[in-house]
């Protein structure tokens, strides 16, 4: 049984950060499943949250997030938006799954804003284009 310090709860910003890390970092999710909350928690606040995580639901939610990022809107997928770029990268051994994983962990994805008024940011297509440019060795996009 895990004992958590009283009053160790995370504030909203730290909780949001932890949730995003859990959704975007496949290695973190795997460690949580294999080694338990105690092994991955950075502090008592994270431990309190991580002990309550339903691993199956976390995995389902992470897969849905990946799918929604890959298929923004109703106009197709990022693959249909950038077919030539993806084909060129796949010719060098890259996979769609690997590219998506790299994108989700990149600073380019961090610039993505789903809600336009949530602050300065890019659409998922713009952010992915910057990621592809960097992956192709073109240096990425100029950051304002």
C-alpha positions in Angstrom: 0.0 0.0 0.0 1.3 3.5 -0.9 1.3 6.2 1.6 1.0 9.8 0.3 1.8 12.9 2.3 -1.3 14.9 3.2 -1.4 18.2 1.3 0.9 17.0 -1.4 -1.6 17.7 -4.2 -0.4 19.3 -7.4 -1.7 22.8 -8.5 -3.4 23.1 -11.8 -0.3 24.0 -13.8 1.7 21.1 -12.5 -1.2 18.7 -12.9 -1.7 19.8 -16.5 2.1 19.3 -17.1 1.9 15.8 -15.6 -1.1 14.8 -17.7 0.5 16.0 -20.9 3.7 14.1 -20.1 1.6 11.0 -19.5 -0.3 11.4 -22.8 2.7 12.3 -25.0 5.5 10.2 -23.5 5.1 6.5 -24.4 8.2 5.6 -22.4 6.8 7.3 -19.2 3.6 5.3 -19.6 5.5 2.1 -20.1 7.6 2.8 -17.0 4.5 3.6 -15.0 2.9 0.3 -16.0 6.0 -1.8 -15.4 7.5 -0.2 -12.4 4.7 1.6 -10.7 3.9 5.2 -9.6 6.7 5.2 -7.0 9.3 4.7 -9.7 8.2 7.6 -11.9 6.9 10.2 -9.5 9.1 13.2 -9.1 7.6 14.1 -5.8 4.7 13.4 -3.4 2.2 15.4 -5.4 2.9 13.4 -8.6 2.8 10.2 -6.6 -0.7 11.1 -5.3 -1.9 11.6 -8.9 -0.1 8.7 -10.4 -1.4 6.1 -7.9 -4.9 7.0 -9.1 -4.2 6.5 -12.8 -6.2 3.8 -14.6 -3.5 2.4 -16.9 -5.9 1.0 -19.5 -7.8 4.3 -19.7 -4.5 6.2 -20.0 -3.4 4.0 -22.9 -6.8 4.5 -24.6 -6.7 8.3 -24.1 -3.1 8.5 -25.4 -4.0 6.5 -28.5 -7.0 8.7 -29.2 -4.9 11.9 -28.8 -2.3 10.5 -31.3 -5.2 9.7 -33.7 -6.8 13.1 -33.3 -3.4 14.9 -33.9 -2.8 12.8 -37.0 -6.3 13.4 -38.3 -7.1 17.0 -37.6 -10.5 18.2 -38.7 -12.5 16.4 -41.4 -10.1 17.1 -44.3 -8.0 14.0 -43.9 -4.7 13.3 -42.1 -1.4 15.0 -41.8 -0.2 12.3 -44.2 -2.7 13.6 -46.8 -1.6 17.2 -46.1 2.1 16.4 -46.6 2.2 13.3 -48.9 5.4 14.1 -50.7 7.3 15.1 -47.6 6.2 12.0 -45.7 7.1 9.8 -48.7 10.6 11.3 -48.9 11.1 10.7 -45.2 9.7 7.2 -45.4 12.2 6.5 -48.2 14.9 7.1 -45.6 13.3 4.6 -43.1 11.0 6.9 -41.2 7.5 5.6 -40.3 4.3 7.5 -39.7 4.2 6.3 -36.1 7.8 7.3 -35.6 7.3 10.7 -37.1 4.2 11.3 -35.0 6.0 10.2 -31.9 8.9 12.6 -32.7 6.4 15.4 -33.5 4.5 15.0 -30.2 7.8 15.2 -28.2 9.2 18.1 -30.2 9.2 21.9 -29.4 7.2 22.2 -32.7 4.2 20.4 -31.1 4.6 22.6 -28.0 3.8 25.6 -30.3 0.5 24.1 -31.4 -2.7 25.7 -30.1 -6.0 24.0 -30.6 -7.9 27.1 -29.4 -6.7 30.2 -31.3 -7.3 32.6 -28.3 -5.2 30.4 -26.0 -2.1 32.5 -26.7 0.3 32.7 -29.6 0.8 29.5 -31.4 0.4 27.5 -34.7 -2.2 25.2 -36.2 -1.3 21.5 -36.0 -0.5 21.6 -39.7 1.9 24.5 -39.4 3.6 23.0 -36.4 4.0 19.6 -38.2 5.4 21.4 -41.3 8.1 23.0 -39.1 8.8 19.5 -37.6 9.1 18.0 -41.1 11.4 20.7 -42.3 13.7 20.1 -39.3 13.5 16.3 -39.8 14.5 16.7 -43.5 17.5 18.8 -42.4 16.2 22.1 -43.5 16.5 23.6 -40.0 12.8 23.9 -39.2 10.8 27.2 -39.1 11.8 30.6 -38.0 10.4 31.2 -34.5 8.9 34.7 -34.1 
